Amino acid sequence: MARIGLERSGRWTAGTVNVHERVIQELFARRRGALANGLRALRRLRERADYDLATSFDAALADETRAKAAALQRLLDTF
């Protein structure tokens, strides 16, 4: 959703390489730091869940992650 919002004006495109990081950097450039930091935090949590198999992902962390995602969704709705 952030990518679509950024590309909507037609003056910027994320391309196809490192798209997540490019979106985050563009959000910082547009002074949307709260959104950029939130997306970066969610990406780290996803990478941890996907690749750090030695660490458990308990219900509390899952709930916290869902809450962060919901908060970011509300920010994206204003974007």
LINZIHU-V936236 format. One record per residue. D_FIRST is the distance of its C-alpha to the first C-alpha in Angstrom with 2 decimals. Layout:
d_first->D_FIRST
d_first->D_FIRST
This chain:
d_first->0.00
d_first->3.80
d_first->5.39
d_first->5.11
d_first->6.16
d_first->8.63
d_first->9.89
d_first->10.41
d_first->13.77
d_first->14.97
d_first->16.56
d_first->14.44
d_first->13.28
d_first->12.25
d_first->14.99
d_first->15.70
d_first->17.34
d_first->16.07
d_first->12.46
d_first->11.32
d_first->14.13
d_first->13.64
d_first->10.19
d_first->12.02
d_first->15.03
d_first->13.54
d_first->12.20
d_first->15.80
d_first->17.24
d_first->15.67
d_first->17.11
d_first->14.05
d_first->15.88
d_first->15.19
d_first->11.44
d_first->12.41
d_first->15.20
d_first->13.39
d_first->10.98
d_first->14.25
d_first->16.14
d_first->13.99
d_first->14.26
d_first->17.98
d_first->18.39
d_first->16.93
d_first->19.19
d_first->22.02
d_first->21.70
d_first->21.51
d_first->24.20
d_first->26.44
d_first->28.41
d_first->31.20
d_first->29.20
d_first->28.71
d_first->25.50
d_first->27.14
d_first->26.12
d_first->25.92
d_first->23.43
d_first->21.34
d_first->21.50
d_first->20.62
d_first->17.55
d_first->16.40
d_first->17.21
d_first->15.21
d_first->12.07
d_first->12.92
d_first->13.58
d_first->10.30
d_first->8.69
d_first->11.30
d_first->10.61
d_first->7.02
d_first->8.92
d_first->11.27
d_first->9.31
